Amino acid sequence: MIFSIYDFEIEIPEDWSVEISKPTNYEVGRILLNAPNKLAIAIIWDSLSRFKDEFPTAKDFFNYQVEHIKGNRHVRSVDVQPFEYRGSEGHSCDFHRIHYISKARFTREHHHIIVGLGVYCEKTNRFFVVFAEYSGEKSKDYDEVAKQVIQSFRCRCDRAKVPRNTPAST
């Protein structure tokens, strides 16, 4: 089933539920897609103007996030696997899977998985982050579904009927 709102869409199985956080609107928001097996995929968007100066591309944003993870003193290793994304043409995009292992003193190792997609939309001045985060123990159950659902995300700014005001133009 295709879930579509605010000029973007994503394909999810029919038995999934959708939570729209308050306050969510065209410019800023958060949606949670929940699978019956407890996998959750979040879609977060905000003003592109807030990110573009520091992170000129979606890849720059995610490289910063990876470096932040690596900087945690409890993180033992980080592996980034890029995925191909044939989504929103004319948009800066980055799609990948991050697997990192953490171990605090006197605890066991924890495996963490993040499957994430970043999309910059210049036309609507929005930055989308679509991601799932789960433990490595759930990897075999969640990896393929998370990748498939996230990969179906599409910015549909081609449908935008009214030009959006950007902070620079107001």
C-alpha positions in Angstrom: 0.0 0.0 0.0 1.3 3.5 -0.8 1.1 6.0 2.1 1.2 9.5 0.7 1.1 12.9 2.5 2.7 16.3 2.1 4.1 15.6 -1.3 6.0 12.4 -0.4 5.1 8.8 -0.4 6.4 5.4 0.8 5.2 1.9 0.2 4.4 -0.2 3.3 2.7 -3.5 3.8 -1.1 -3.3 4.5 -0.8 -4.7 8.0 1.5 -1.8 9.2 0.2 1.2 11.2 1.0 4.8 10.8 1.6 7.4 13.6 1.7 11.1 12.8 3.3 13.1 15.5 1.9 16.4 16.6 2.7 19.1 15.5 3.4 17.8 12.0 2.9 20.0 8.9 4.3 20.4 5.4 7.5 22.0 6.5 8.4 20.0 9.6 7.3 16.7 10.9 7.7 13.1 12.0 5.8 10.0 11.0 6.4 6.5 12.5 5.6 3.4 10.4 5.1 0.4 12.6 5.3 -3.3 11.5 3.5 -6.0 13.5 6.9 -7.6 14.3 7.9 -4.4 16.1 10.1 -3.0 13.3 9.6 0.8 13.2 10.7 3.1 10.4 10.7 6.9 11.0 10.3 9.6 8.5 11.5 13.0 9.7 11.7 16.2 7.8 12.7 19.8 8.4 13.8 22.9 6.6 16.6 22.2 4.3 17.9 25.8 5.0 18.8 24.7 8.5 21.2 22.0 7.3 22.5 23.0 3.9 25.2 25.4 5.0 26.8 22.9 7.3 26.0 19.8 5.2 25.9 20.7 1.5 24.7 17.2 0.5 22.8 14.4 2.2 26.0 12.3 2.1 27.8 15.1 4.1 25.2 14.9 6.7 25.5 11.1 7.1 29.3 11.2 7.0 29.0 13.6 10.0 26.7 11.1 11.8 29.1 8.2 11.2 32.0 10.2 12.6 29.8 11.1 15.6 29.2 7.3 16.2 32.9 6.6 15.8 33.7 9.3 18.3 31.8 7.5 21.1 34.4 5.9 23.4 32.3 2.7 23.8 32.1 2.1 20.0 34.5 -0.7 19.0 33.8 -0.8 15.2 31.7 0.8 12.5 30.9 -0.6 9.1 29.0 1.4 6.5 27.4 -0.3 3.6 26.1 2.0 0.8 23.0 1.1 -1.1 21.9 2.2 -4.5 18.9 4.5 -4.5 16.9 5.3 -7.6 14.5 7.6 -6.0 13.8 11.2 -6.3 15.5 12.5 -9.5 17.3 15.8 -9.1 17.7 15.4 -5.3 20.8 14.9 -3.3 20.4 11.5 -1.7 22.3 9.0 0.5 21.1 5.5 1.3 23.1 3.1 3.5 23.3 0.6 6.3 25.5 1.2 9.4 26.5 -1.6 11.7 28.4 -0.7 14.8 29.4 -2.6 17.9 29.5 -1.0 21.3 30.8 -2.3 24.6 30.9 -0.4 27.8 33.0 -1.5 30.7 31.8 -4.7 32.4 29.0 -5.3 29.8 28.6 -7.5 26.8 29.0 -6.3 23.2 25.9 -4.8 21.6 25.4 -4.8 17.8 23.4 -1.8 16.4 22.0 -1.4 13.0 20.8 1.8 11.3 19.3 1.6 7.8 18.9 5.2 6.6 18.1 7.4 3.6 18.6 11.2 3.4 17.0 13.2 0.7 17.5 17.0 0.1 14.6 18.6 -1.8 15.5 22.1 -3.1 12.1 22.7 -4.6 10.2 22.4 -1.3 13.2 23.4 0.9 13.0 20.1 2.9 15.4 17.6 4.2 14.0 14.1 4.7 15.6 11.4 6.9 14.0 7.9 6.6 15.5 5.4 8.9 15.1 2.2 11.0 17.3 1.5 14.0 17.4 -1.9 15.7 19.7 -4.3 17.5 21.9 -6.7 15.6 20.0 -9.6 17.1 17.0 -8.5 14.9 19.1 -8.1 11.8 18.0 -11.3 10.1 14.3 -10.4 10.7 14.4 -6.7 9.8 17.2 -6.0 7.3 15.5 -6.8 4.1 12.1 -5.3 5.0 13.7 -2.1 6.3 15.8 -1.7 3.1 12.8 -2.5 0.8 10.4 -0.1 2.6 12.9 2.8 2.9 14.0 2.3 -0.7 10.4 2.9 -1.8 10.4 6.5 -0.4 9.7 9.1 -3.0 9.7 12.9 -2.7 6.8 14.0 -4.9 7.7 17.7 -5.2 6.6 17.4 -8.8 3.0 17.4 -7.4 3.5 20.5 -5.2 0.8 22.9 -6.4 1.8 26.0 -4.4 5.3 27.3 -4.2 6.6 27.1 -0.7 8.1 30.1 1.1 11.6 29.6 2.2 13.1 31.5 5.2 15.2 33.5 2.7 12.1 34.7 0.8 9.9 35.6 3.7 
